């Protein structure tokens, strides 16, 4: 959903007394009463949710009896909004307010109309109705506070669209994209191996929806074409969902998310979790990946840990932690954790409040330069909903205020899952835009120069015995001669010496 949906209850300002309805048509009132109760009384067999579809049908029938039935327009608008038909919801709210604006004593209908207009990209219309809402002295204080955020987003969006970046997304090709959804790409520092999540059909999955998520890997050929992706081995991919991977710079370490099945305890064969979704770790030795284990240390909790991003030296990791609070409230923030000399990850620290907001942050990426952070947020000023941002670390270790990536990288739709190549010139993301292979595909585009990280170089080699030429395990350290601090620590594969 592209905007902050604040649930509201039309019972608060629609009288249940027939004598006080805006219509005297008894048939319309009867249909209205039936429609008002329909969601709670029945279940939508298609969506498996309260039957808003039936409620909307009855509200529309009531409006056929009396097109000026104000309350029916308001309920039809609410039901349409819940069902995701924002354009119909907007039309119902507009008609209702045109019929009887004085019945909306708190101005809340103007707020919800503006909220929807922001969602569909009608920023000018949203500003007009937010300004009307803000004139009501009896306005709900929480909605009034949120109205300033909507206004700020609309002002930003209008200016951003006047100054668009050069943006030409290109489908990454049939080696990776299929009719199935592909998303959450991660890439090695040499830019030659990409690993991503694909949702596939699987008859082994219990329940009516026979689908699950697995990892696939593709290699870049010498002629710069991504080869047909192959699935990760069965000890990594399971019948459960695996998602949101982050691969080490050398392509030999993988941290990913695994969630329990419907029982809440089964994370897959040979896996144990700590509650909700957890981070798991596997390492490649030669050509084989080890059996994944719950991430060693103190990162995983009973909350939801997801969307990890490893630094290039593999010693720092950023990730998203979802917190479920009282009254079913949900929030997710960016955290950072560091690995000690024993390979255990320390207690995670939440990034400061100028990065994290009271609503959702997600899809975090630490670039291989170690000081450029990309992420998605619903709480910072943007086009509305989930936009992409960048923050940079200074020499003292402080993060800058987030910068919106601008239009048209960000749009009225939700944006997330950004990945930026090590050289900073290319960025990847997932989209279901027209012209793809079906559902979500992975695309790439040229990153505007002012949004790029520090260009990052790498080197590769083999550790071997000088006499026998056999590969050896080895340790490599890169030290800053000015400060004496270790910049990079890397271990050679003990089987291949790479």
C-alpha positions in Angstrom: 0.0 0.0 0.0 1.5 3.3 -1.1 0.2 5.4 1.7 -0.3 5.2 5.5 -3.7 3.7 5.9 -5.3 4.9 9.1 -8.3 2.7 9.9 -11.4 4.7 10.6 -14.9 3.8 11.6 -17.8 5.5 9.9 -20.0 4.6 12.8 -18.4 7.6 14.6 -20.1 10.1 12.4 -23.0 8.3 10.7 -26.1 8.1 12.9 -27.8 4.7 13.3 -31.1 6.4 13.6 -33.2 6.0 10.5 -34.8 9.4 11.1 -31.5 11.1 10.8 -30.2 9.5 7.6 -29.8 11.8 4.6 -32.5 9.9 2.7 -36.1 9.0 3.4 -36.0 6.1 0.9 -36.9 3.1 3.0 -35.5 0.6 0.4 -32.2 2.4 0.2 -32.0 2.5 4.0 -32.7 -1.2 4.2 -30.0 -2.0 1.7 -27.6 0.3 3.5 -28.2 -1.4 6.9 -27.6 -4.8 5.2 -24.4 -3.6 3.6 -23.1 -2.0 6.7 -23.3 -5.3 8.5 -22.2 -7.5 5.6 -18.4 -7.6 6.3 -18.8 -8.8 9.8 -21.6 -11.2 9.0 -20.0 -13.1 6.1 -16.6 -14.1 4.7 -15.4 -13.3 1.1 -14.6 -16.8 -0.2 -12.2 -15.4 -2.8 -10.1 -13.1 -0.5 -10.8 -15.0 2.7 -11.5 -11.8 4.5 -14.5 -10.0 5.9 -17.0 -9.6 3.0 -16.4 -6.0 2.0 -17.3 -7.0 -1.6 -20.8 -7.9 -0.5 -21.0 -4.7 1.6 -20.0 -2.6 -1.4 -22.5 -4.3 -3.7 -25.3 -3.5 -1.2 -24.1 0.1 -0.8 -24.2 0.5 -4.6 -27.7 -0.9 -4.7 -28.7 1.6 -2.1 -27.2 4.4 -4.2 -29.2 3.2 -7.2 -32.4 3.9 -5.0 -31.1 7.3 -4.0 -27.9 8.7 -5.6 -27.8 11.4 -3.0 -27.6 9.0 0.0 -24.5 10.6 1.7 -23.9 7.8 4.2 -23.9 5.1 1.5 -21.3 7.0 -0.5 -19.1 7.2 2.6 -19.3 3.5 3.3 -18.9 2.6 -0.4 -15.7 4.8 -0.3 -14.4 3.0 2.8 -15.1 -0.5 1.4 -13.5 0.4 -2.0 -10.4 1.7 -0.2 -10.1 -1.5 1.9 -10.4 -3.6 -1.3 -7.7 -1.5 -3.0 -9.9 0.2 -5.6 -8.7 3.7 -4.7 -10.2 5.4 -7.8 -13.7 4.3 -6.9 -13.1 5.2 -3.3 -12.1 8.7 -4.4 -15.2 9.1 -6.5 -17.5 8.1 -3.7 -15.8 10.5 -1.2 -16.0 13.3 -3.7 -19.7 12.7 -4.4 -20.5 12.4 -0.7 -18.7 15.7 0.2 -20.4 17.4 -2.8 -23.8 16.3 -1.6 -23.5 17.3 2.0 -20.2 18.8 3.2 -21.8 20.0 6.5 -22.4 16.4 7.6 -18.7 15.9 7.9 -18.3 17.8 11.2 -14.7 16.7 12.0 -13.4 17.0 8.4 -12.1 13.5 8.5 -13.5 12.6 5.0 -11.4 15.4 3.5 -8.3 13.8 5.2 -9.1 10.3 3.8 -9.8 11.7 0.4 -6.5 13.5 0.4 -4.7 10.4 1.6 -6.1 8.5 -1.4 -5.3 11.2 -3.8 -1.7 11.1 -2.7 -1.7 7.4 -3.3 -2.8 7.7 -6.9 -0.5 10.6 -7.6 -3.0 13.5 -7.6 -0.8 15.6 -5.4 -2.5 18.9 -6.2 -5.9 17.5 -5.3 -4.5 16.1 -2.1 -3.1 19.5 -1.0 -6.4 21.1 -1.7 -8.3 18.7 0.6 -5.7 18.6 3.3 -5.9 22.4 3.5 -9.7 22.1 3.9 -9.3 19.4 6.6 -6.8 21.6 8.6 -9.5 24.3 8.9 -11.7 22.1 11.1 -11.3 23.0 14.8 -12.8 19.7 15.8 -10.3 17.7 13.6 -9.0 14.5 15.1 -5.6 15.4 16.6 -3.9 12.2 15.3 -5.2 12.8 11.8 -4.2 16.5 12.0 -0.6 15.5 12.9 -0.5 13.0 9.9 -2.0 15.7 7.6 1.2 17.7 7.8 3.2 14.6 6.6 0.8 14.2 3.6 1.2 17.9 2.8 5.0 17.7 3.0 5.1 14.6 0.7 2.8 16.2 -1.9 5.0 19.4 -1.9 8.1 17.3 -2.4 6.5 15.1 -5.1 5.4 18.1 -7.2 8.9 19.6 -7.1 10.6 16.3 -7.7 8.5 15.7 -10.8 9.6 19.1 -12.1 13.3 18.0 -11.9 13.4 14.3 -12.9 16.6 12.2 -13.1 17.6 10.4 -16.2 16.2 6.9 -15.5 16.0 4.1 -18.1 15.5 0.7 -16.4 16.5 -2.3 -18.5 15.3 -5.9 -17.8 18.2 -8.0 -16.7 17.2 -10.7 -19.1 15.8 -14.3 -19.4 18.7 -15.9 -17.7 17.3 -14.5 -14.4 13.7 -13.4 -15.0 10.9 -15.8 -15.7 7.1 -15.9 -15.4 7.6 -16.4 -11.7 8.4 -13.4 -9.4 12.1 -12.6 -8.9 13.3 -10.1 -6.3 15.8 -9.3 -3.5 19.0 -9.5 -5.6 22.5 -9.6 -4.0 25.8 -9.5 -5.9 29.5 -10.4 -5.2 32.0 -7.6 -5.2 33.5 -8.7 -8.5 30.0 -8.2 -10.1 30.1 -11.7 -11.7 27.7 -13.6 -9.5 24.1 -12.6 -8.6 21.9 -14.5 -6.1 18.2 -13.7 -5.8 14.9 -15.0 -4.5 12.3 -16.6 -6.8 8.8 -17.6 -5.7 8.0 -21.0 -7.3 5.1 -23.5 -7.3 5.8 -26.5 -5.1 3.3 -29.3 -4.6 5.0 -30.3 -1.3 3.8 -27.1 0.4 0.9 -27.8 2.8 -2.3 -25.8 2.5 -4.1 -24.4 -0.6 -1.3 -22.1 -1.8 1.3 -24.4 -3.3 4.1 -21.8 -3.5 7.3 -21.1 -1.7 10.5 -19.1 -2.0 13.9 -20.4 -3.0 17.3 -19.0 -3.9 18.8 -19.0 -7.4 22.2 -18.1 -8.7 23.4 -16.7 -12.1 26.9 -16.1 -13.4 27.9 -13.3 -15.8 29.4 -14.6 -19.0 32.4 -13.1 -20.8 30.0 -11.4 -23.2 28.2 -9.8 -20.3 25.0 -11.8 -20.4 23.6 -13.4 -17.3 23.4 -17.1 -17.6 20.4 -19.3 -16.8 20.0 -19.2 -13.1 20.2 -22.5 -11.1 18.8 -23.2 -7.7 20.9 -23.3 -4.6 21.4 -26.9 -3.2 18.7 -28.7 -1.3 20.4 -28.1 2.1 19.9 -24.4 1.6 16.6 -24.4 -0.3 13.8 -26.2 1.5 10.1 -26.6 1.2 9.8 -23.6 3.6 10.5 -20.0 2.5 14.0 -18.7 2.1 14.4 -15.1 1.2 16.2 -11.7 1.3 19.8 -13.0 1.0 23.1 -11.2 1.4 26.2 -12.7 -0.1 29.7 -12.0 1.1 32.0 -10.0 -1.0 33.9 -13.1 -2.0 30.8 -15.1 -2.7 31.5 -17.7 0.0 29.3 -16.5 2.9 25.6 -16.2 2.8 23.2 -14.8 5.4 19.5 -15.2 4.7 16.1 -15.2 6.3 14.1 -18.3 7.2 10.6 -18.2 8.7 8.7 -21.0 10.5 5.8 -22.7 8.9 2.2 -22.4 10.1 3.1 -24.3 13.3 5.4 -21.4 14.3 8.3 -23.7 15.2 9.4 -25.6 12.1 12.1 -23.7 10.3 13.0 -26.5 7.9 15.1 -29.7 8.2 18.1 -29.4 10.6 17.2 -25.8 11.5 16.2 -24.2 14.8 14.9 -20.7 15.3 14.3 -18.3 18.2 10.8 -17.1 17.2 9.3 -15.4 14.2 11.7 -15.0 11.2 15.4 -15.5 12.0 18.7 -15.0 10.2 20.7 -18.1 9.1 24.2 -18.5 7.9 25.9 -20.9 5.5 29.5 -21.0 4.1 30.8 -22.3 0.8 33.8 -24.7 1.1 35.1 -25.6 -2.4 32.0 -26.2 -4.4 29.7 -27.1 -1.5 27.6 -25.0 0.9 27.4 -26.0 4.5 24.2 -26.8 6.2 22.7 -23.4 7.3 22.7 -22.6 11.1 21.0 -20.0 13.1 23.2 -17.0 13.0 25.8 -17.4 15.8 25.6 -14.8 18.6 23.0 -12.4 19.8 21.2 -11.0 16.8 18.1 -13.3 16.5 15.3 -12.7 19.0 11.6 -13.5 19.4 11.0 -10.5 17.0 11.2 -10.6 13.3 14.8 -10.3 11.9 15.1 -10.0 8.1 16.7 -8.3 5.0 20.4 -8.5 6.1 23.2 -6.7 4.3 26.9 -7.7 4.9 29.7 -5.3 4.7 32.5 -6.1 2.3 34.8 -7.4 5.0 32.0 -9.6 6.4 32.5 -8.2 9.9 29.5 -5.7 10.0 26.0 -6.4 9.1 22.9 -4.2 8.8 19.4 -5.7 8.9 15.7 -5.0 9.6 14.1 -5.9 12.9 10.3 -5.8 13.0 8.7 -5.1 16.4 5.1 -6.0 17.2 3.8 -3.8 20.0 0.6 -3.3 21.9 -2.7 -2.9 20.0 -1.3 -4.9 17.0 1.0 -2.0 16.1 3.9 -2.9 13.8 7.2 -1.1 13.1 10.5 -2.0 11.5 13.8 -0.3 12.0 17.4 -0.6 10.7 19.9 -2.3 13.1 23.6 -3.0 12.9 25.7 -5.8 14.5 29.4 -6.6 14.4 31.2 -10.0 14.5 33.8 -10.7 17.1 37.0 -12.7 16.7 35.2 -15.9 17.6 32.7 -15.5 14.7 29.7 -14.5 17.0 27.6 -11.5 16.2 27.0 -9.0 19.0 23.8 -7.5 20.3 22.4 -5.3 17.6 22.2 -1.6 17.8 19.4 0.5 16.4 20.5 3.2 14.0 19.7 6.8 15.2 16.3 8.5 14.9 17.3 10.6 11.9 17.6 7.4 10.0 14.8 5.3 11.6 11.3 6.8 11.9 8.2 5.8 13.9 7.0 3.8 10.9 8.6 1.2 8.6 12.2 1.2 7.4 13.1 -1.8 5.2 15.3 -3.2 2.4 18.6 -1.9 3.8 21.9 -2.1 1.8 25.4 -1.3 2.9 27.5 -0.7 -0.1 31.0 -2.4 -0.3 32.5 1.0 0.4 31.3 0.6 4.0 30.0 4.1 4.3 27.0 4.4 1.9 23.7 3.1 3.1 20.6 2.7 0.9 17.2 1.8 2.4 13.5 2.2 1.9 11.3 4.1 4.3 7.7 5.1 4.8 8.5 7.7 7.4 10.7 10.3 5.5 9.4 12.9 3.2 9.0 11.5 -0.3 6.6 10.7 -3.0 4.4 9.0 -0.4 4.6 5.4 1.0 7.8 3.5 0.5 10.6 5.5 -1.1 14.3 4.8 -1.5 16.9 6.9 0.4 20.7 7.2 0.8 22.7 8.2 3.8 26.5 8.6 4.0 28.9 8.0 7.0 31.4 10.7 7.8 34.9 10.2 9.1 33.6 10.3 12.7 31.2 7.5 12.0 28.0 9.6 11.9 25.3 9.1 9.3 24.1 12.0 7.3 20.4 13.0 7.0 18.8 10.6 4.4 18.5 11.9 0.8 15.5 10.9 -1.3 16.7 9.3 -4.6 14.1 11.5 -6.4 11.8 11.0 -9.3 11.4 8.8 -11.3 13.5 6.3 -9.3 10.8 6.9 -6.6 7.2 7.2 -7.8 3.6 7.0 -6.4 4.2 3.2 -6.2 6.2 1.4 -3.5 10.0 1.2 -4.1 12.4 -1.1 -2.3 14.9 -4.0 -2.9 17.6 -1.7 -4.3 21.1 -3.1 -4.9 24.0 -1.0 -6.1 27.0 -2.5 -7.9 30.5 -2.3 -6.3 31.6 0.4 -8.8 28.4 2.4 -8.0 27.5 2.9 -11.6 24.7 0.3 -11.9 21.7 -0.3 -9.6 19.3 -3.2 -9.6 15.8 -3.4 -8.3 12.6 -5.5 -8.7 9.5 -4.3 -10.5 6.3 -5.7 -12.0 6.2 -2.9 -14.6 4.8 -3.7 -18.1 7.0 -5.4 -20.7 8.7 -7.9 -18.3 8.6 -11.7 -18.4 5.8 -11.9 -15.8 5.1 -10.7 -12.3 8.2 -9.2 -10.5 11.4 -9.0 -12.6 14.8 -7.7 -11.8 15.9 -4.6 -13.7 19.0 -2.4 -13.7 19.7 1.2 -14.5 22.5 3.7 -14.5 22.7 5.3 -11.1 22.8 9.2 -11.3 26.2 10.4 -10.3 25.2 12.4 -7.3 23.6 9.3 -5.7 26.6 7.0 -6.3 28.7 5.6 -3.5 32.5 5.6 -3.4 33.9 3.5 -6.3 35.1 0.3 -4.8 37.9 -1.9 -6.2 38.8 -5.5 -5.4 41.5 -8.0 -6.1 41.5 -11.8 -6.2 44.1 -14.5 -5.9 45.0 -17.9 -4.7 47.0 -19.0 -1.6 49.2 -22.0 -2.4 52.3 -23.9 -1.3 55.3 -22.5 -3.2 56.8 -26.0 -3.5 53.9 -28.3 -4.1 51.5 -25.7 -5.7 48.7 -27.1 -3.6 46.1 -24.7 -2.3 46.3 -23.6 1.3 44.0 -21.9 3.8 45.3 -18.4 4.5 44.5 -15.1 6.0 44.7 -11.8 4.3 44.7 -8.4 6.0 44.7 -4.9 4.5 46.0 -2.2 7.0 45.7 1.5 6.7 49.3 2.7 7.1 48.2 6.1 8.4 46.0 4.8 11.2 47.3 1.3 11.7 43.7 0.1 11.6 42.6 -3.1 9.8 40.5 -2.2 6.7 39.9 -5.7 5.3 40.2 -9.1 6.8 39.7 -12.1 4.5 40.2 -15.9 4.6 41.1 -18.1 1.7 39.0 -21.1 1.0 40.8 -24.0 2.7 40.0 -26.3 -0.2 40.7 -24.1 -3.2 43.0 -21.4 -1.7 40.8 -18.7 -3.4 
